[in-house]
């Protein structure tokens, strides 16, 4: 499923990026082509105006080719020449800045005359030439002393060498195609990388969700089994009095209490994680809140012989959700008592810096294995299987505490040394 989603992301990103790139390259090529075409036309026109024109007013009967060659004159280093022809396409003269055989000029006229259109290209001597045909001079057709019509005396065909221009366009096209292919490969690699990165958290969330459902189902199955087993025991002894079967009712009560706690924890976690959840951030005395939690848990700690060592700065005011902060403090305190050794010690610290308040609680005991530290805040995670359900825990408390800190803009972290101590610390902005 996630492979298909990744491939869709990859295809979508490649399609959009490739389309934008192709459009950009086409625009670049079109603009360059237009500029070169305009430059060619301007040069053709300027060369046509520059080269000498034979101003005959009537066609000579014995026209011969005349070639005028300029040996040193060039304009912008562009090769060009012009040929004057009569209306039948016969050469009247050649004006050229380069020296070429007469056969080349004859062939040039034949190619132009065979094409029958103006402003096109021909190939001569292995080079490409663009030409422009302009009429020149006029002759009067007379009959009986009256002017019947005026016709062109001939045409001047101006040729401009565009080989370098064509080469430039071809090189540009080759460069764009080469760069385009390289960019497509690079875009594919980059897109694949980011597609994998985009899919990874989704896949992890999906796996966590599946694990959450499996764990929740497993945790609910245990108390339900207890309730069903004791219900069957009651049915088998229907003649007995309620008083004589109080132990079965007691077991059922234990099962329902465990289910109630689990469901309440799940509801609390869901409420805090709801995107519409808004914390009521108001100034309150966090020092008093920590002392209240410590006093409420003191009796439980005393039962295990645990020594409490508080170091709490007085009258620290923080702007946050007091109920949620007390809930997080209670969870961490309960966790410390639960996993402290008999006759152990719990150190509670609360202090304020210029920008934040820092609360930490450290308990002696077995500690947490190094490989388990990154997962202690995961739902239903318990690194020590022997502690399963100890004190009614389901592995949701620390997850709730972390979610609270995340929603309040704080941070929470854990450090531990096996068989020595574990310390949980959270920080909130003042």
Beta strands, then each sheet from edge to edge (+ up, - down):
strand 1: 67-69
strand 2: 80-85
strand 3: 91-96
strand 4: 121-124
strand 5: 127-143
strand 6: 146-161
strand 7: 282-285
strand 8: 307-312
strand 9: 317-320
strand 10: 345-352
strand 11: 356-364
strand 12: 411-417
strand 13: 421-429
sheet 1: 1+ 3+ 2- 6+ 5- 4+
sheet 2: 7+ 9-
sheet 3: 8+ 10+ 11- 13+ 12-
end
